[in-house]
Amino acid sequence: MYRPSKAHAELGPAFYDEVTPARFPLHVERFWNARWAERVGLGGVDREKHLARLAPLDGSLERPLALRYHGHQFDNYNPALGDGRGFLHAQLLDDRDRLLDLGTKGSGQTPWSRGGDGRLTLKGGVREVLATEMLEALGVYTSKTFSLFETGEELFRGDEPSPTRSSILVRLSHSHVRIGTFQRLAYENDKASLGRLVEHCLAHYVEEPTEPVAPVALLAHVVEESARLAAQWMVAGFVHGVLNSDNMNVTGESFDYGPWRFLPRYDPAFTAAYFDHGGLYCYARQPQAVMNNLLRLARALALLEPMAALEPVLQRFEARFSAHVAKAWIGRLGLRSRDPDQDLALVEVCFDFLDRTRMGLDELCFDFFGGPASTARAFDGPRGRIYREAGPLTDALDAYEPVADRLADPYFQRKDPCTMRIDEVEAIWLPIAERDDWTRFEAKIAEVRALGQVYAG
């Protein structure tokens, strides 16, 4: 059942600007997330009207809200940010009573566009669909691409052959309240609004606060959820690319996909963004980037509560990150957890093996899914020669049991895992660009969802 909300509007106009959606010459549906639409009661929505033309949804926001925020971008503070090519379109409650957002990307100019056209390329939209579908399949807490429409305009970009096709994307997420949202209020010394935002987040995004003082309770929640997200990225072999403080939110949900990549092979220095010349957000530095942004959140909250009360919460990050890495590894290998120390020892063995062999995480987790139940399959597979010399890896895996017998699934009858590497993304885009052929795109979505069913099972 669709249950609308307008909770963010209740914060007041200091937090957003009301805007008008762009008008497009064309509305061709290219992707529709029917399973999530059903979960939030929008399975029967008029998609062209509400997701392409962006007419308001009944009972939700009367007008779209371009949200205001600041942020550190590659370690440089930028007070001129805000929703520049998207906005908060609607809010609703899901079947677990969680407040969810429908946000847009490519919906036109706002007061924060900074001279940009407010548009999204079709290739950018396709890439975001592929990223969110793959991350969801791998168990990473991510925004969901809700819909993608081609919009019939010609766009000019420096990083794509131009003119290129345009699109509008709607994403479903738990929150668009960013760390940069708090930074803006602290920058403006707006203590009253900052306190109101903290209470809003506690009311809507924190089910059971673990601390009695509101700013400390919120920081504790964001530290825990961000540690989990960073761990999930690392075990998925995912590189976000742009971990600025305006690209991290209070619910620890991965979102805002630009130059993302999955590791083609294990490489701690692998960098996703072509403009990240120093590797600030490379694969191995992602946990530190997350921690840096949590420190920035704490400094903003220090307007309400002394840093001495906030610092002990920040210090939890490393231990919680390690615990979540172990949990994510055990889950991705389809194993039953034994005890925290042994699980962490297995993680160390796995990363050591990957570092020595430069194998991909996808291959290792596919070949040894179920631990010792897959040893013979791994030895007989295309990477068997490497595994026969693995020693500590197979010894460590032998101590575990699989959660369930899933190896009979058709997915494990193939030789190689489902992956989402850049060459595959380009191969999916090429027939779309040249012939408007979406066959590879649709086949990849089906393949990724089959992978998701293996883990969901």
C-alpha positions in Angstrom: 0.0 0.0 0.0 1.3 3.5 -0.9 1.7 5.6 2.2 2.8 9.1 1.3 4.9 11.5 3.5 6.2 15.0 3.4 8.5 14.8 6.4 11.4 16.7 4.9 9.2 19.7 4.0 8.4 20.0 7.7 12.0 20.9 8.4 11.2 24.3 6.8 12.5 26.4 3.9 16.0 26.9 5.4 16.8 23.4 4.3 15.7 23.5 0.6 14.5 25.4 -2.4 11.2 24.6 -4.1 11.9 24.1 -7.8 10.1 23.2 -11.1 11.0 20.1 -13.1 12.4 20.4 -16.6 10.2 19.7 -19.5 11.5 17.1 -22.0 10.6 16.4 -25.6 10.5 12.6 -25.2 9.7 10.1 -22.5 10.8 6.6 -23.4 11.0 4.1 -20.5 14.3 2.2 -20.4 14.2 0.7 -17.0 11.5 0.0 -14.4 12.1 -1.6 -11.0 8.9 -3.4 -10.6 9.9 -5.4 -7.6 10.7 -2.3 -5.5 7.7 -0.4 -6.8 5.5 -3.2 -5.5 7.2 -3.1 -2.1 6.4 0.6 -1.6 2.9 0.5 -3.1 3.7 2.1 -6.4 3.4 -0.9 -8.7 0.4 0.7 -10.5 1.7 4.3 -10.7 1.4 6.2 -13.9 5.1 6.1 -14.7 5.3 8.6 -17.5 3.2 11.1 -15.5 4.9 10.8 -12.1 8.5 9.5 -13.0 9.2 11.2 -16.3 7.0 14.4 -16.3 7.5 14.4 -12.5 3.9 15.3 -11.5 3.5 15.2 -7.7 2.5 12.0 -6.1 -0.8 12.2 -4.2 -0.3 13.1 -0.5 3.4 13.7 -0.8 5.4 16.9 -1.7 3.4 19.5 -3.6 6.6 20.7 -5.2 10.1 19.2 -5.6 12.7 20.3 -3.1 16.3 21.0 -4.2 18.2 20.3 -1.0 20.9 22.6 0.4 24.2 21.3 1.6 27.9 22.0 1.6 30.8 19.5 1.5 34.4 18.6 1.4 35.3 17.7 -2.2 38.7 16.0 -2.5 39.6 17.6 0.9 38.6 21.1 -0.2 35.6 22.7 1.5 32.9 23.9 -1.0 30.1 26.1 0.3 28.5 26.4 -3.1 26.9 23.0 -3.3 23.3 21.7 -3.3 21.1 19.7 -5.5 22.2 20.9 -8.9 20.6 18.4 -11.3 18.2 16.6 -9.1 15.8 17.1 -6.2 13.6 15.3 -3.7 10.5 14.4 -5.6 8.5 12.5 -3.1 8.6 10.7 0.3 6.7 7.6 1.4 6.7 4.8 4.1 7.6 1.3 3.2 6.3 -2.0 4.5 8.7 -1.7 7.6 7.5 1.9 8.4 10.8 3.4 7.2 10.7 6.8 5.6 12.0 6.6 2.0 12.8 9.2 -0.6 12.2 9.3 -4.3 15.0 11.5 -5.7 15.8 12.5 -9.2 18.9 12.8 -11.3 18.8 14.8 -14.6 15.6 16.6 -13.8 16.7 20.1 -14.7 18.4 23.2 -13.3 18.0 24.4 -9.7 19.5 27.4 -7.8 22.5 25.1 -7.2 23.3 24.1 -10.8 26.4 26.4 -10.9 26.1 26.9 -14.6 25.4 23.3 -15.4 22.5 22.1 -17.6 20.9 20.0 -14.9 20.7 17.0 -17.2 21.9 13.4 -17.1 23.3 11.5 -20.0 21.6 8.2 -21.0 24.9 6.5 -20.5 25.2 7.9 -17.0 21.7 6.6 -16.3 22.5 3.1 -17.6 25.7 3.0 -15.5 23.7 3.9 -12.4 21.2 1.1 -13.1 24.0 -1.4 -13.5 25.8 -0.2 -10.3 22.8 -0.3 -8.1 21.6 -3.7 -9.4 25.0 -5.3 -8.9 25.6 -3.8 -5.4 22.1 -4.9 -4.3 22.8 -8.4 -5.6 26.0 -8.5 -3.6 24.3 -7.5 -0.4 25.6 -3.9 -0.3 23.2 -1.4 1.2 22.5 0.8 -1.8 20.0 3.2 -3.3 17.8 1.5 -5.8 17.3 2.8 -9.3 13.5 3.1 -9.5 13.1 4.2 -13.1 15.1 5.5 -16.1 13.5 7.4 -19.0 15.2 8.6 -22.1 14.3 12.2 -22.7 15.2 13.1 -26.3 17.7 15.9 -25.8 21.3 16.2 -27.1 23.9 16.8 -24.4 27.5 17.9 -24.7 30.0 16.4 -22.2 33.8 16.4 -22.0 34.0 12.8 -20.9 31.6 11.3 -23.5 31.4 11.4 -27.3 29.0 14.3 -27.9 26.3 15.1 -28.6 25.0 12.3 -26.5 21.6 11.2 -25.4 19.8 12.4 -22.3 17.8 10.7 -19.5 16.0 11.2 -16.2 16.6 8.8 -13.4 14.5 8.3 -10.2 16.2 6.6 -7.3 14.6 5.1 -4.2 16.6 5.6 -1.1 16.3 5.7 2.7 17.6 9.3 3.0 19.1 12.2 1.2 20.3 13.9 4.4 24.0 14.1 3.8 27.0 14.8 6.0 27.3 18.0 4.0 23.8 19.0 5.2 25.2 19.3 8.7 28.3 21.0 7.5 26.3 23.8 5.9 24.4 24.6 9.1 27.6 24.5 11.2 29.3 26.8 8.6 26.4 29.2 8.9 26.5 28.9 12.7 22.8 28.0 12.6 22.6 26.1 15.9 18.8 26.1 16.0 18.4 24.5 12.5 21.2 22.0 13.3 19.4 20.9 16.4 16.2 20.5 14.5 18.0 18.4 11.8 19.5 16.1 14.5 16.0 15.5 16.0 14.5 14.9 12.6 17.2 12.3 11.8 16.7 10.6 15.1 13.0 10.5 14.7 13.0 9.1 11.1 16.2 7.1 10.7 17.3 5.8 14.1 15.1 3.1 15.5 16.9 2.5 18.8 19.3 5.3 19.8 22.2 3.9 21.8 23.2 7.1 23.5 21.1 9.5 25.7 22.4 12.8 24.2 20.9 13.5 20.8 24.0 14.6 18.8 26.0 11.7 20.3 23.2 9.3 19.5 23.1 10.4 15.9 26.8 10.2 15.4 26.9 6.7 16.9 24.3 5.6 14.4 26.1 7.1 11.5 29.4 5.7 12.6 28.0 2.2 12.8 26.1 2.3 9.5 29.0 3.9 7.7 31.4 1.3 9.0 29.1 -1.4 7.7 28.9 0.3 4.3 32.6 0.7 3.9 33.1 -3.0 4.8 30.5 -4.0 2.2 32.2 -2.0 -0.5 35.6 -3.6 0.3 34.2 -7.1 0.2 32.3 -6.4 -3.0 35.5 -5.1 -4.6 33.7 -1.8 -5.3 35.3 1.6 -5.7 32.8 4.4 -5.4 35.2 7.0 -6.9 34.0 10.2 -5.2 33.7 9.9 -1.5 33.2 13.6 -0.8 31.2 14.4 2.3 28.2 15.4 0.3 28.1 11.9 -1.2 27.6 10.2 2.2 24.3 10.2 4.1 23.1 9.6 7.6 21.7 6.1 6.9 25.0 4.6 5.6 23.5 3.9 2.2 25.6 3.9 -0.9 24.3 6.4 -3.5 25.2 9.0 -6.1 27.1 6.9 -8.6 29.6 8.7 -10.9 32.9 7.2 -12.0 32.4 3.9 -10.1 34.3 0.7 -10.8 34.5 -2.9 -9.6 38.0 -4.2 -9.2 39.1 -6.2 -12.3 41.7 -7.9 -10.1 42.8 -7.3 -6.6 44.7 -4.0 -6.5 44.7 -1.8 -3.3 45.8 1.3 -5.4 43.0 0.9 -8.0 41.3 4.3 -8.6 37.9 4.7 -10.2 37.8 8.4 -11.1 40.0 9.5 -14.0 40.3 12.9 -12.2 41.5 11.4 -8.9 45.1 11.9 -9.9 46.5 11.3 -6.4 44.4 8.2 -5.7 42.7 9.9 -2.7 39.6 7.6 -3.1 41.3 4.5 -4.3 40.1 1.1 -3.2 42.3 0.7 -0.1 41.7 4.3 1.0 38.0 4.1 1.1 37.7 3.2 4.8 39.9 6.2 5.7 37.8 8.5 3.4 34.7 7.4 5.2 36.4 8.0 8.6 37.4 11.5 7.5 33.8 12.3 6.6 32.6 11.0 10.0 35.1 13.4 11.6 33.7 16.2 9.6 30.2 15.3 10.8 31.4 15.3 14.4 33.0 18.7 13.9 29.6 20.0 12.6 27.8 18.4 15.6 30.3 20.1 17.9 28.2 23.2 17.5 25.7 21.4 19.8 27.9 19.1 21.9 31.6 19.3 22.9 34.0 17.2 20.8 35.1 15.5 24.0 31.7 13.7 24.0 31.8 12.9 20.3 35.4 11.7 19.9 34.9 8.4 21.8 32.1 7.5 19.3 34.4 8.2 16.4 37.0 5.9 17.9 34.5 3.0 17.5 34.8 3.1 13.7 37.9 0.9 13.2 36.6 -2.0 15.4 33.2 -1.9 13.9 34.6 -1.7 10.4 36.7 -4.9 11.0 33.7 -6.7 12.5 31.5 -5.8 9.4 34.3 -6.9 7.0 34.4 -10.3 8.7 30.6 -10.6 8.5 30.6 -9.5 4.8 33.3 -12.0 3.9 31.6 -14.8 5.6 28.3 -13.9 3.9 29.9 -13.6 0.4 31.6 -17.0 0.8 28.3 -18.6 1.9 29.7 -19.8 5.2 28.4 -20.2 8.8 30.2 -17.8 11.1 32.3 -19.5 13.8 33.6 -16.9 16.2 34.8 -13.3 15.7 38.5 -14.0 16.1 38.4 -16.9 13.7 36.4 -15.0 11.2 38.8 -12.1 11.3 41.7 -14.6 10.8 39.9 -15.9 7.7 39.6 -12.4 6.3 43.3 -11.9 6.8 44.1 -15.1 4.9 41.7 -14.2 2.1 43.2 -10.7 1.6 46.7 -12.1 1.8 45.9 -14.7 -0.9 44.4 -11.9 -3.1 47.4 -9.7 -2.6 49.8 -12.5 -3.6 47.9 -13.7 -6.6 46.1 -10.5 -7.7 43.1 -12.6 -8.4 39.7 -10.9 -8.5 37.4 -11.0 -5.4 34.5 -12.2 -7.7 36.5 -15.3 -8.8 37.6 -16.2 -5.3 34.2 -15.9 -3.8 32.6 -17.8 -6.7 35.1 -20.7 -6.7 35.0 -21.2 -2.9 31.4 -20.4 -2.2 30.4 -22.9 0.6 34.0 -23.3 1.7 35.2 -26.9 1.8 32.1 -28.0 -0.2 33.6 -26.2 -3.2 37.2 -27.3 -2.9 37.0 -30.0 -5.6 35.0 -27.6 -7.9 37.6 -24.9 -7.4 40.5 -27.2 -8.0 38.9 -28.5 -11.2 38.0 -25.0 -12.4 39.9 -22.5 -14.6 41.9 -21.2 -11.6 42.6 -24.6 -10.1 46.4 -24.5 -10.6 46.5 -21.3 -8.4 44.3 -22.9 -5.7 46.3 -26.1 -5.5 49.2 -23.9 -4.2 47.0 -21.8 -1.9 47.9 -23.6 1.3 46.7 -21.3 4.1 43.6 -20.4 2.2 42.2 -23.9 1.8 43.3 -24.8 5.3 41.4 -21.8 6.7 38.3 -22.5 4.7 38.3 -26.2 5.8 37.3 -25.1 9.3 33.9 -23.7 8.1 30.6 -25.1 7.1 28.3 -23.7 4.4 25.1 -21.9 5.5 23.1 -24.0 3.1 23.6 -26.3 0.1 23.3 -23.8 -2.8 25.9 -25.4 -5.1 23.2 -27.2 -7.1 21.9 -23.8 -8.2 22.4 -23.2 -12.0 24.6 -20.2 -11.2 27.4 -22.5 -9.9 27.3 -24.7 -13.0 29.1 -21.9 -14.9 32.9 -21.6 -15.1 33.1 -17.9 -14.1 31.2 -15.6 -11.8 28.8 -12.8 -12.7 30.9 -9.6 -12.7 30.3 -5.9 -13.5 33.7 -4.6 -14.8 34.2 -1.6 -17.0 34.8 -3.5 -20.2 31.4 -5.2 -19.7 29.7 -1.9 -19.0 31.1 -0.5 -22.2 30.1 -3.6 -24.1 26.5 -3.1 -22.8 26.5 0.5 -23.8 27.9 0.1 -27.3 24.9 -1.5 -29.0 22.6 1.0 -27.2 24.6 3.9 -28.6 25.0 2.4 -32.1 21.7 0.6 -32.7 19.4 1.3 -29.8 19.8 -2.4 -29.0 19.0 -3.0 -25.3 19.4 -6.8 -25.4 22.7 -7.0 -23.6 21.5 -4.5 -20.9 18.4 -6.6 -20.3 20.3 -9.9 -20.2 22.8 -8.4 -17.7 20.1 -7.3 -15.4 18.6 -10.8 -15.5 22.1 -12.3 -14.8 22.7 -10.0 -11.9 19.3 -10.7 -10.4 20.0 -14.4 -10.6 23.2 -13.8 -8.6 21.2 -11.9 -6.1 18.8 -14.8 -5.7 21.8 -17.1 -4.8 22.7 -14.8 -1.9 19.1 -14.1 -0.9 18.6 -17.9 -0.8 
